[in-house]
């Protein structure tokens, strides 16, 4: 039973990540995965979820670039 529950949780996270990517929403879980793989060091911590979300919004809307799909 636990294996099935873990399986469905992993599947849900992957689907959620894909949906967020499609709609251009910030994906904190993916950020954390990347951060720990490339920037992680003892005594250095990633942004909190709130900080990351605000950073992503600022980067998206205040970058001066066109932000549209078509």
C-alpha positions in Angstrom: 0.0 0.0 0.0 2.8 2.4 0.9 4.6 1.7 -2.5 1.4 2.6 -4.4 1.0 5.8 -2.4 4.6 6.9 -3.0 4.2 6.0 -6.7 1.1 8.2 -7.0 2.7 11.1 -5.1 5.7 11.0 -7.4 3.4 10.9 -10.5 1.3 13.8 -9.1 4.5 15.9 -8.5 5.7 15.3 -12.1 2.3 16.2 -13.6 2.1 19.3 -11.4 5.6 20.3 -12.5 4.7 19.9 -16.2 1.5 22.0 -15.7 3.4 24.7 -14.0 6.0 24.8 -16.8 3.4 25.0 -19.5 1.7 28.0 -17.8 4.9 29.7 -16.8 4.3 29.4 -13.1 7.3 29.2 -10.7 8.1 25.6 -9.6 9.7 25.7 -6.2 10.4 21.9 -6.0 12.3 22.0 -9.3 14.2 25.1 -8.1 15.3 23.2 -5.0 16.3 20.2 -6.9 18.5 22.3 -9.2 19.9 24.4 -6.3 21.0 21.4 -4.3 22.6 19.8 -7.4 24.5 22.9 -8.5 24.8 25.5 -5.7 24.5 23.5 -2.5 27.3 24.1 0.1 27.5 23.8 3.8 26.1 26.9 5.6 24.5 28.2 2.4 20.7 27.9 2.1 18.3 28.3 -0.9 15.6 30.9 -1.0 12.4 30.2 0.9 9.3 29.4 -1.1 8.0 32.9 -0.6 11.3 34.5 -1.6 11.5 32.3 -4.7 8.0 33.1 -5.7 8.6 36.8 -5.4 11.9 36.5 -7.2 10.2 34.6 -10.1 7.4 37.1 -10.4 9.8 40.1 -10.4 12.0 38.4 -12.9 9.0 37.6 -15.2 7.2 40.9 -15.1 10.0 43.5 -14.4 12.6 42.2 -16.8 11.6 44.6 -19.6 11.2 41.7 -22.0 8.0 40.8 -23.8 6.2 38.1 -21.8 3.7 36.5 -24.1 3.3 33.3 -26.0 2.2 34.6 -29.4 
